[in-house]
Amino acid sequence: MRILMLILLTLSLYSQERIVTLSPALAEIVSGLGEEKHIVGVSDYTLYPSTLQSRPHVGGYTNLSIEKVLALKPTLVIGLEHQKAFLEKVSHFGVKTITLKLESITEIKHGIFVLGEQLQKSQETQMLIEAIDFAINNAPKSSKHPSVLVVFANASSLSRGVYVAGHDLFFEEILEICGAHNAYTDDYALQPILSPENIIATNPDHVLLLLGPLDKTDPLSAKRAWLKLPIKAAKERQIRVIQNDYILIPSQRIAKSITTICKALQ
């Protein structure tokens, strides 16, 4: 009996996943599914949950290290679509990989489902997806259908150009959920860079300046710079700064982003 228990314990230990996540969002999803303890390596700028900050880092979006990944002896490496070439290299060493796309709300929910199936966390999967759906269905909606410019990088660098949400990112979907629409109407899909002249041409009713927790931008200075522009949002003083650790992350915490952005537009 004692030998049998030892065998079962050994098999259980070997069956546990050793997971490396190649983006902060993927680390959040795996943790949200209750598998944080099995994450042995994370990408740079992984801040949530805070306990993951002390895990070994394997690089960022453009400087991932296959040596650092393999040194962690992972059983599963999870990355994003633009990291597919790196994941293919990892798979050559016999490590299972999963590639996900997290640019839309549907893709985020699908990513949660895929990882939930892989990690056998059906109940947790359902809870995370239901929380997103609840936020969508209960978000406060504007009756004025305002045009909104969403700025998510270089918020205070008007002279160098700012990054705004285009048409293939979840920010535009959130605006629609809130009863608003994207002030950016040109064809460029993902992350267009706008000069002051381009910004003035969009003439938004609202501007949302989204800052991550590591962004060193001074919120008040950034807001003052935008209030000087000859746009409706400045005239009506509808420039909002939102800074927290989830607003830019395409994980299950998009449920919080939906609520936060919709409230900011009221």
N, C-alpha and C positions, 0 to 999 in steps of 0.2 A: 504493500500500500504506500509506504514511504517513497519507494522508487517511482511509483506511478505519479505521485504528487510532484516529485521533482521534475519528471518528464513534462508534465502538464505546465508547470511553472516556467520551464525553459522554453517550451513552445509558445507560451503566452508572451514572454519577453521578446522572442524573435518576431512575433507577429505584429508587434507595435510599430506604427509608422515612425520614421524619422523624416520630418518634413522641412524642406527649405522653401521659403516664399520669396519671390523675386520682385515684389512690389508691396508698399504699405497696405494697399487695399486688400491684397490676397492674404496678408497676415491677419488683417482684421476679420476677414470672412472665416478663415480657419479657426480663429479664436472664438468668434461668435458661434461656431458650431460645437464648441466645447473641447477643441483639440489643441489649445494653446500649449499644453504641457508637452506635446509631441513636436513642436516647432524647434528645430535645432539650429536654424540659421535664417537670417532675414536680410532684406536689402537695406541700403542706406535710407535714412529719413523715416524709418518705421518707428512711430512714436506711441502707437496705441495697439493693445493695452500697454501701459507703461512698463510692465515687467519684461516685455520683449526688447526693450532698449539695451539690455545687458547681454542679449544673445549675440553670438558671433555674426559679423556682417560680411556679406559676400560681394559687396559693390553696389553700384547704383544702376540706373537705367542704361547708361552707356559704357560702364566700366566693370561689368560683371566678371568675376574671376572663377573660371572653371576649377582651378586648383583649390580655391577656398571651399567651393561647393563640395567637391569630391572628398576633401579632407574631413568633412562632417559625416561621411558615410550615410548619406540620405537613402531612404527607400522611395521617396516621392519628392519631386521638384516641381513647383507650380509657377508658371510665368504667364506673361501677357503675349498677345499675338505678335507684337513687334519684337519679341524676344525669341521667336520661333527658331531662328538659326542657332542661338545659344542652347536652347532646349534640345535640339537635335544632336548637338555635340555631347550633351550630358547623357542622352539616351544611348549613345554608342558605348557607354561604360556599363550598360545593363541596368540603369536606373530608370524607374517609371517616371514619366513626365506628363503634365497636363497643361495645355495651352488654352487660355481663356481670353475673351474680349469683353471689356467692361466700359464701353463708351455710351451705352444707352441704358435706361432703366430696365428694359426687357433683358438686355445682356447681363446686367448685374444680377437680376433674379435668376437667370439661367445659370450663371456662374455659381451662385449659392446652391442651386439644385445639383449641379454636376459634382461639386465638392462634397455636398451632403451625401450623395450616393456613394462616392468613392470612400468616404470615411464612415459610412453606415450610421448616419445621424439624421434619420428621417424626421423625428419629432422636432429637433432643433432647426432643421431646414424649413419646416412648415411655419414655425414661429417667426423666423427671420423674414420670410416672404410675406407672411400675413401682416407683420409690422409695417412693411413698405406699403402694402395695399391699403392699410388703415390710414397711413399718412396721406396717401393720394386721395382717398375718398373723403377725408375729413379736413383737408387743407382749406384755410380761409381764402376765398376768391374775391378778387377785385371786380367791382361792377363797372369800372371805367375802361377796362381792357387797355392798360397803358403799354407804351413801347418801352422796353427796358434794355439797357446796355449792361452786359455782365462782364466785368473786368477781373481777370484772375491772375495776372502777372504784370509786373512793372507799373503798378497802379499809380505811383507818384512820378513816373518817368515820362511825362507827356512829351518832352522834347525828343525822346528816343523811340517812342512808339509803345503802345500797350497791347497786351494780348487780350482778346475778347472771345467770348463764346460764339462759335459759328453755328452751323445747322446740324451737325452729327454728334453733338455732345449732350449729355443728360441735362445740362443747364437749360437748354432751350425747351426740353420737355417739362422741366419744373416750372418754367415761366407759363407754359400753357396750362398746367395744373392750377396755377395761381390765378388764372383768368387774365394773364398778360401775354405779350408777344415780344419776340426778339427785335430790337431796334436795328440790328445788323441784318440787312436784306440782300447783300451781294452773294455771289455764288460760292465763294470759298467756304469749304465745309467746316473744318475743325477749329483751328486756332489762328484766325487772321490777326495781323498786327496793324493797328490803326495809328496814323499820325494825328495831330490835333485837327488838321483840316478834314481828315476822314471822320473823326469823332463829331465835329460840328455838322458835317453832312448828314449823320444819322439822326441828330437832333432828338435824343431820347426824352421821354417823359420822366424816367427814373434812371439812375446809374447805381449799380451795386458794385462796390469795390471789395472783392473777396481776398482776404489775407490769411495765409496759413500761419501756424504757431511759430514757425521759424523765420517768417518774413520780418525784416528789420525796418520796413516802412513805418514812418510815423503816421498813424491814422489821421490825426488832426491836420498835419501838413498836407497829406494827400488830398483830404477833403477840401481844404482851402484852395488848392491848385485847381481842382475841378470846378469849384464855385465861380472861378474867374472866366470860365468858358462861356461863349454866347450860345447856350443851349437851353431848352425848356427846363431840363432837370435842375440846372443851376438857378435859373430865374425863380423856380418854384421851391428851391432848396430841397430837392428830392435826391440828394446824394447820400447814400448810405454806405457805411463801412461795416463789414461783417468779418470778424477775425475769431477763429476757433480751430480746433484740431480735426474737425470732420468735414468742413464745408467744401473742400477740394477733393475728397476721397471717395471713389466710386465703390463703396462697400455697402453692407446692410445699413450703415448709419446714414445713408442717403435719405432715410425716413426722417431723420432730424433735419437734414438740409432742406427738405421740402417744406417742413413746418417753419423753419427759420426764415427762408426766403419769402414765403407767402406772407408771413407776418410783417416782414420789412416793407412789403409793397402795399400795406393797408393804409 
